[in-house]
Amino acid sequence: MTEKELRKAKKADLIEMLYYLRTEIDELKAENDMLRAKVIVLSDGIPDTKEKQDV
């Protein structure tokens, strides 16, 4: 959407766009948190290279 179209948009349309964008952000944040948790769980099984060097 161009800046000109945004300026002409009605307040209700802008609020609706913000609602859907916020919903999308919340869903992506939840997915990101889930993936980070999976990475932590999976990386616990991999020896840390720093620990290897100290041994």
Sequence and secondary structure as in RCSB ss.txt:
>XXXX:A:sequence
MTEKELRKAKKADLIEMLYYLRTEIDELKAENDMLRAKVIVLSDGIPDTKEKQDV
>XXXX:A:secstr
  HHHHHHS HHHHHHHHHHHHHHHHHHHHHHHHHHHHHHHHHTTS  HHHHHH 
